[in-house]
Amino acid sequence: MTIYLLKRLLIGIATLVVASLVVFLMLEVVPGDPARLMLGMNASDAQVELLREQMGLNQPLALRYLDWASGLLQLDFGKSYTYSVPVIDLIRERLVVSFPLAVIALTLSTLIAIPVGLFAAARRGKAGDTAAMAVAQVGVAMPNFWFALLLVYVFAVWLRLVPAGGFPGWGNGIWPALKALILPALALALPQAAILARVTRAALIEVLNEDYIRTARAKGMPMRAVMWRHALRNAMIPVLTIMGLQFAFLLAGTIIIENVFYLPGLGRLVFQAITQRDLIVVESVVMLLVAAVVLVNLAVDLSYALVDPRLRARQ
Amino acid sequence: MKQWKTILAAAALALASSTAAMAARTDLVLGMPLEPPHLDPTAGAAAAIDEVFYANVFEGLTRIGSRGEVLPDLAESWTISDDGKTYTFKLRSGVKFHDGSDFDATDVKFSLDRARGESSVNAQKGLFAPVDTVEVVDPTTVKVTLKNPLGSFLYNLGWGDAVIVAPESADTNKEKPVGTGPFKFQNWAKGSSITLVKTDGYWGDPVALDKAEFRIIPDAAAAIPALLSGDVQALPNFALGDALAQVKADPRFKVVIGTTEGETVLSTNNKKPPFDNLKVRQAIAHALDRKALIDGATGGLGTPIGSHFAPHNAAYVDLTGTYPHDIAKAKKLLKEAGLADGFKATLKLPPVGYARQGGEIVASQMREIGIDLQIIPVEWADWLKQAFTDKDYDLSIVSHTEPNDIDIYARKDYYFNYDNPAFNKVIDELNLTSDEAKRTELYKQAQKILADDAVNGFLFELPKVGIWDAKVEGLWENSPIQANDLTKVKWVD
C-alpha cells in the first residue's frame, strides 16, 4: 500500500516538472508582445521597449524560467503583466467561483447519474433502460452552451427566478451567490451526468454477470440489496475515474458556460490572459490545473484502495 | 369611526408607497463586452478603461462633448498667445480629488510632465511631444508653452490619456483610481464588474445617478438575456450582430444606432508589390462594393467612407465616389498594371466580427477581378506583431478607432508603409494652424490625397450600436471619443 502510494506520488511530481517546462516553452513560442498589446497602435517602438523593460520581459529565457519555477515552489506565482497584481490573488478571486461551481456541478451530476445508472442496469434491455439511455444520449449530444441559454431564457428571462448571469460575490450573502451558481451548475451537471450514467450502467452490467452476483442471488438476497452491496461497490472504479476527470474539467474547462453566464471563473481568466498575452498568468493557472489533476488522480487512486480491499492488501 | 381610521391609514399608506414608487431610480447597470486590463487611463490603450472612467471619474483640462466638441473641464477658461505657442489655463477652484486632497496647478504640471516624461508609458505619449514647458503661475493658473503652434492642442488635452491625476495616487490608479469627477471608484470585482458611486460635493452640476455598475458580459448571446431579464439596463456600445433583431421591436427598449471614430479600412501594405502600384490599389478600390460589405459585416448599420475621416466631423467630405464600384474598370486597371490574370495575396484578419465577416466578403469581391485572397485569421496579439509591428502582411481589415487620426498616414514606418511628401506637408501645415476655417480646408485636402492615392480600401465608419431601457435618458448616441459619459444620465417615468 505504501509503495503503491509512493510510486503514485513520484509520478505526480515528475508530471509537474515536465509540465512546467512544456508550458513555459510553449508559451514562449506563441507570437505576440504583451507590452505592445497594452500600449496599442499609437505608441512608439521606444515606448513599447520601455514597458517591456519595466515588465521584466527582456531578461534571458532561462533566467525567467528559473525565476518563475523557484517562485512556484514557494507558492509565489509572480505578478500579472496586465493587471500588475500578484497572480495568486487573481487565482484566488476566481477559485471562489470556480471551485464551488465545480463541486456543486459534480454533486448534482453524481446524484442524478448513479440512480439512473442503477435503474437502467437493473432493467437491462427493458423499456425503462432504453428510455433512460435515450435521454442520456440526448444529454451527451446536446451542446452545453445551447442548453445553458435555454435555462437562462426559462428561469431568468421568463420566470425571473434567478439572475441571467454574473456573480455577486460571497460577501453579499450565501443565498444570492448560490442563486447565481444554480443555473451554470445545472448546465454543467446534466451533460456530465449523462456520461456518468452511461458509465455507471455499463460498469454495473459487467459486474452483474460475475459469479458472485449469481451466488448472492442464489442464496436468496433481494435484488436491491445485491445492487447496493455487491454490484455498485464493485462497479465504482471506472465511475470514480470518470468523476476524477470530470472534476478537473469542471474546474477550468468551463469557459463556454462561464461566457454564457458571464461568471468570473478560472476558465475566463485563462482565456483573457491568453488573448492579452499575460503569459505569467496563463503559465501559473495551467500549472495549478496540472497540480489539481495530479491531486485528483492521487485521490482517485486512493479511493480505489478504499472501495477495493484487494488493492489495500497488495503490498 | 374605527373604519374611517382604517381607510385613512390605508390611503396614507397607499400614498406613501406610490410616492416612493414615483421617485425615479438612481442606479444603473451597464453591460460592456471587454474588461479593462487595469483602471488607469494614462497607462494603457484599452478603450474599455476610458469607457468606464472618462468624464465619470477622471477629468482633464478640457473634455470632448457628445458631438465631438472641445469643452472646458478642469480649466474654466484659457488664453492663447498670438504666436499660438503659449496657452494660459485658468483652473477651477474648490475642486477636490476623491481622496479629499485639493486639486490645483501643481497637479496639472505633475500630470502633464508625467505623461511626457522619459519613463512614461502613456499610450498616447505623442500627444504631449509638442509640449516644451509647463509652469505653475499660481494655484489656479498654469502656463503651457509648446515647441511649435499646434491647432489640435486643446482637443488633445481632452483625450482620456490626458486626464489630471494627483501625485499621491498616480501610482495606484491602476488598482484604485482617484480622480476629480462626479463619480468615484468604489469596487472592481475582477472578471465581473466595476462599480462607481456619486461623489459628494462635486464641483460641477450634480449627477442624477447614485450608483453605476459596469458589468463585463463577453458574449452578445449572454448580453441579450441579461437585458431582457432586467439584470442589465443598458448596453451602450455592443456589437450585437444578429441578436439585435431580437430586441429591436421590443417597446421596453430603445435601440440607438450612432457613429464612432472607427474608420474601417482594408489596410494595404503600400510598399509590397504589387500593392506599391497605384493602378493595383485603384483596381481594388473599384472592385469593392461597400453596400454589400456594410450589409454583411455590420448588418447594414455602417456608413460608407471614401477616405480616412469620420462622416460626423464638420470637415468631412464625401469621397465615396472617387472610385465607384466598377468591375470592368477594375479589370482594365489590373491589365494596365500587367496583372491581367490577377494574382495571389493574403488577408490577415483580427478576431473581431466586422473583420472576420467583412473579410469573407472582400475576398469574394476580389475574386471577381482575379485577385485570389487567402484568408488568415489571427489573434489580436498576433496581428499587432505580424501586421502592425513587423509589417508582414499584404491586406488586412481593421477599424482605426482613435479620434481625428488622419495624421497616422504621415507617420514614418506606420504599418501602411505609405509615404507621400505632399500629404506630409498638409499634415505639417495642419499642426501649425489654429484657425478653424483653414484647418477645415487642410483636412479636406488631406482626405482628398488619401482617396486619390487609394492608400487603403476605405470601407465604412463603424456604427455604435446602443440599446437601453426606454426610461433611461442621457446616454450618448454617438461615440466621438471612447466614453460612456454618465454625467447627464437619468431615469424618467
Interface residues (C-beta under 8 A of the other chain):
Chain A: V30 P31 G32 D33 P34 R36 L37 M38 L39 G40 M41 N42 A43 S44 D45 Q47 L50 L51 Q54 T82 Y83 S84 V85 L90 E93 R94 F145 L149 V152 Y153 A156 V157 R160 P163 A164 G165 G166 F167 G169 N259 V260 F261 Y262 L263 P264 G265 R268 L269 Q272 T275 Q276 R277
Chain B: E35 P37 H38 G44 A45 A46 S119 S120 V121 A123 Q124 K125 G126 K174 E175 A189 K190 G191 S192 S193 R215 I216 I217 P218 D219 A221 A222 P225 A226 L228 S229 G230 D231 E379 W380 A381 D382 L384 K385 Q386 F388 T389 H400 E402 D405 I408
